[in-house]
Amino acid sequence: ETTAQRLQSWLRDLSDYFIRLPADEIDAGIEEGLREIIEFLDVDRSTLFEFVGDDLSLSAIHSCTRPGIEAFRSGPFRDALPWYHDQLAHGQTVILERLPDDLPAEAVQERRYIEQVGIRANLTIPILVGGRPTCVLAVGSFREHRTWPVEVIDRLQIAGEILAAALPRSRASR
């Protein structure tokens, strides 16, 4: 059974889980979903970001990591990683399999960040609702370069959509 097939089965379970999950348990459910993504893909960090405000600033709302890996710190994302932010704000999936080599020349600040934190591969998928980016699902590998097969990217996008769709219900219960 391929990773894509296992992910497909997991997506069915994830969707069923969130349909039945009480609203006050959604945040913990999202954390568990991110943890399962780490295990499925053998990556080191999985983060769900949300676009906020008219300027589409990104804020990390949930982040899970393997032991020894730092969770993504929210901050002035647009200023710190302008090329990366611009791609995501325009709905573009960012596929970086060999870092820092895969970065374009204009991604100067991103190159500095990658050298600082030591990430080797990253996949970041914007989640669109009504054609507008609302969230972003990112996974990263700090141990090795990675390839991101199209089937895996497609299924991760669905996982991101499931996680993002649960957010309004969680917030309505607060």
Secondary structure, DSSP 8 states (H G I E B T S, - for coil): --HHHHHHHHHHHHHHHHHHS-GGGHHHHHHHHHHHHHHHHT-SEEEEEEEETTTTEEEEEEEEE-TTS-----S-HHHHSHHHHHHHHTT--EEESSTTTTS-TT-HHHHHHHHHH---EEEEEEEEETTEEEEEEEEEESSS-----HHHHHHHHHHHHHHHHHHHHHHHT-
